[in-house]
């Protein structure tokens, strides 16, 4: 009966839809919706960037980044990675006192790609172990760009992400085997968002 919004819907392997939900009478939440349209609340959470914090679903788990304020220094906050088991409902905070954003499970759920943005304004794409949260690889952003929205290729060998600079946004593809970023779209002022691999294409959202 009041304004409500759903964001970042994703299907699980058994056809259940997982999405973020919030509204005038709804705190920021994760919900699952069955094929028969039955909705169930999974949990509430504190997104690092409301409306921009994504969720990723793979292998019976869901991952997101969540803001954790510094208890002593109120103006400083951290962004940590949280994983929920969709079968048991248990949650695990994989990282502590980190600045990780935009987590995305690899196709098999064994790794998580995140963007790290340090207090020194240094940006990296980091690959975490999906069980422990420990960093496996770290790749500095090319051309001093601010990276966003990483997404894995179906074979788990490449990650595509948006790069942002003073000249606009571009698209980069990271080859994980050699650690090289390839620019596949020059910087421009089109607002590129949430790229994904699909067949032989790359799809992304844009208001253009």
C-alpha positions as CSV (number, residue, x, y, z in Angstrom):
1,X,0.0,0.0,0.0
2,X,3.1,2.3,0.1
3,X,6.0,3.0,-2.2
4,X,8.3,0.0,-2.4
5,X,11.3,-0.9,-4.6
6,X,13.1,-4.2,-5.5
7,X,16.7,-4.1,-6.7
8,X,19.3,-6.5,-8.2
9,X,17.1,-9.6,-8.7
10,X,18.9,-12.9,-9.3
11,X,17.7,-16.5,-9.8
12,X,19.1,-19.4,-7.7
13,X,19.6,-22.8,-9.3
14,X,16.1,-23.9,-8.3
15,X,14.3,-20.9,-9.7
16,X,13.9,-18.9,-6.6
17,X,14.3,-15.2,-7.0
18,X,16.6,-13.3,-4.6
19,X,16.4,-9.5,-4.4
20,X,16.9,-6.4,-2.3
21,X,13.8,-4.7,-1.0
22,X,13.1,-1.4,0.7
23,X,10.4,1.2,1.0
24,X,8.6,3.7,3.2
25,X,7.5,0.9,5.6
26,X,10.3,-1.6,4.8
27,X,13.9,-1.3,6.1
28,X,16.6,-2.4,3.6
29,X,16.1,-6.2,3.4
30,X,17.0,-9.3,1.4
31,X,14.0,-11.4,0.3
32,X,13.4,-14.6,-1.7
33,X,10.4,-15.0,-4.0
34,X,9.3,-18.5,-5.0
35,X,8.1,-19.4,-8.5
36,X,4.5,-19.2,-7.1
37,X,5.2,-15.5,-6.0
38,X,5.4,-16.3,-2.3
39,X,7.8,-13.8,-0.7
40,X,9.9,-14.5,2.4
41,X,12.2,-12.1,4.2
42,X,15.7,-13.4,4.7
43,X,17.3,-10.6,6.7
44,X,17.8,-6.8,7.0
45,X,21.2,-5.3,6.3
46,X,23.1,-2.0,6.2
47,X,24.3,-1.5,2.6
48,X,27.5,0.4,2.1
49,X,25.9,2.5,-0.6
50,X,22.1,2.2,-0.7
51,X,20.9,1.6,-4.2
52,X,24.5,0.8,-5.4
53,X,25.4,-2.1,-3.1
54,X,24.9,-5.2,-5.2
55,X,24.1,-8.8,-4.2
56,X,25.5,-11.9,-5.9
57,X,24.0,-15.4,-5.7
58,X,25.9,-18.6,-6.4
59,X,26.1,-22.2,-5.2
60,X,23.4,-21.7,-2.5
61,X,25.0,-18.6,-1.1
62,X,24.5,-14.8,-1.3
63,X,27.2,-12.2,-0.8
64,X,27.1,-8.4,-0.3
65,X,29.1,-5.6,1.2
66,X,27.9,-3.9,4.4
67,X,28.9,-0.7,6.1
68,X,30.4,-1.1,9.6
69,X,31.1,2.2,11.5
70,X,34.2,2.6,13.5
71,X,33.0,2.6,17.1
72,X,35.9,4.9,18.2
73,X,36.2,7.2,15.2
74,X,32.6,7.9,14.2
75,X,33.5,9.6,10.9
76,X,35.5,6.6,9.7
77,X,33.7,3.4,8.5
78,X,34.6,0.1,6.9
79,X,32.9,-1.9,4.2
80,X,33.1,-5.6,4.9
81,X,32.0,-8.7,3.0
82,X,29.1,-10.8,4.3
83,X,28.0,-14.2,3.1
84,X,24.7,-15.9,3.9
85,X,23.9,-19.6,3.4
86,X,20.5,-19.7,1.7
87,X,19.8,-23.2,3.1
88,X,20.6,-22.6,6.7
89,X,20.1,-18.8,6.9
90,X,23.4,-18.5,8.8
91,X,25.6,-15.4,8.1
92,X,29.3,-15.1,8.1
93,X,31.3,-11.8,8.0
94,X,34.3,-12.8,5.8
95,X,36.4,-9.7,6.2
96,X,37.0,-7.2,9.1
97,X,38.2,-3.6,9.0
98,X,38.4,-3.7,5.2
99,X,37.2,-1.4,2.4
100,X,35.8,-3.8,-0.1
101,X,32.9,-3.1,-2.4
102,X,30.7,-4.7,-5.1
103,X,31.4,-8.4,-4.3
104,X,30.7,-10.9,-7.1
105,X,30.9,-14.7,-6.8
106,X,32.8,-16.6,-9.4
107,X,30.7,-19.0,-11.5
108,X,31.4,-21.9,-9.1
109,X,31.2,-19.8,-5.9
110,X,34.8,-20.5,-4.8
111,X,36.1,-17.0,-5.3
112,X,34.8,-13.5,-4.8
113,X,35.8,-10.4,-6.9
114,X,35.7,-7.2,-5.0
115,X,36.8,-3.6,-5.5
116,X,39.1,-2.2,-2.8
117,X,39.3,1.6,-2.4
118,X,41.9,2.7,0.2
119,X,42.0,5.8,2.4
120,X,44.8,6.9,0.1
121,X,42.4,6.8,-2.9
122,X,44.1,3.8,-4.4
123,X,41.8,1.4,-6.2
124,X,42.4,-2.3,-6.8
125,X,40.4,-5.3,-8.0
126,X,40.9,-8.1,-5.4
127,X,40.1,-11.8,-5.7
128,X,39.1,-13.3,-2.3
129,X,38.8,-16.9,-1.2
130,X,35.0,-17.6,-1.1
131,X,35.3,-19.5,2.2
132,X,37.8,-17.6,4.2
133,X,37.7,-14.1,2.7
134,X,41.5,-14.1,2.4
135,X,42.9,-12.2,-0.6
136,X,44.3,-14.5,-3.3
137,X,45.2,-11.9,-5.9
138,X,45.3,-8.1,-6.1
139,X,45.4,-6.0,-9.3
140,X,46.0,-2.2,-9.3
141,X,43.5,-0.3,-11.4
142,X,44.8,0.8,-14.8
143,X,45.1,4.5,-15.6
144,X,44.4,5.4,-12.0
145,X,40.7,4.7,-12.7
146,X,38.1,4.0,-10.0
147,X,36.8,0.5,-10.7
148,X,33.2,-0.5,-10.2
149,X,30.8,-3.5,-10.7
150,X,33.1,-6.5,-11.4
151,X,31.5,-9.5,-13.2
152,X,33.0,-12.9,-14.1
153,X,33.1,-14.6,-17.4
154,X,31.3,-18.0,-17.5
155,X,34.7,-19.8,-17.5
156,X,36.0,-17.9,-14.5
157,X,39.1,-16.7,-16.4
158,X,38.2,-13.0,-16.9
159,X,36.5,-10.2,-15.0
160,X,34.9,-7.2,-16.6
161,X,34.4,-4.0,-14.7
162,X,33.5,-0.3,-15.2
163,X,36.4,2.2,-14.9
164,X,35.6,5.8,-14.0
165,X,37.9,8.9,-14.3
166,X,37.5,12.6,-14.8
167,X,36.9,11.9,-18.5
168,X,33.9,9.6,-18.0
169,X,33.4,5.8,-17.8
170,X,35.0,3.0,-19.7
171,X,35.0,-0.8,-19.7
172,X,38.0,-3.0,-18.8
173,X,38.4,-6.8,-19.0
174,X,41.0,-8.3,-16.7
175,X,42.7,-11.5,-17.8
176,X,43.3,-13.3,-14.5
177,X,46.0,-15.6,-15.9
178,X,48.4,-12.8,-16.8
179,X,46.9,-10.0,-14.6
180,X,46.5,-7.6,-17.6
181,X,43.6,-5.2,-18.0
182,X,42.4,-4.7,-21.5
183,X,40.4,-1.6,-22.3
184,X,37.4,-2.6,-24.4
185,X,35.6,0.8,-24.5
186,X,37.2,4.2,-24.4
187,X,36.3,6.7,-21.7
188,X,33.1,8.6,-22.4
189,X,30.2,10.3,-20.8
190,X,27.6,7.5,-21.2
191,X,26.7,6.2,-17.7
192,X,27.7,2.6,-18.0
193,X,26.5,0.3,-15.1
194,X,26.6,-3.3,-14.1
195,X,28.2,-5.0,-17.1
196,X,27.9,-8.8,-17.5
197,X,29.1,-11.4,-20.0
198,X,26.3,-13.0,-22.1
199,X,27.2,-15.4,-24.9
200,X,29.6,-13.5,-27.2
201,X,28.5,-10.1,-25.9
202,X,28.9,-7.8,-23.0
203,X,25.6,-6.4,-21.7
204,X,25.4,-3.3,-19.4
205,X,22.7,-0.9,-18.1
206,X,22.6,2.7,-19.4
207,X,20.1,5.5,-19.3
208,X,21.2,6.5,-22.8
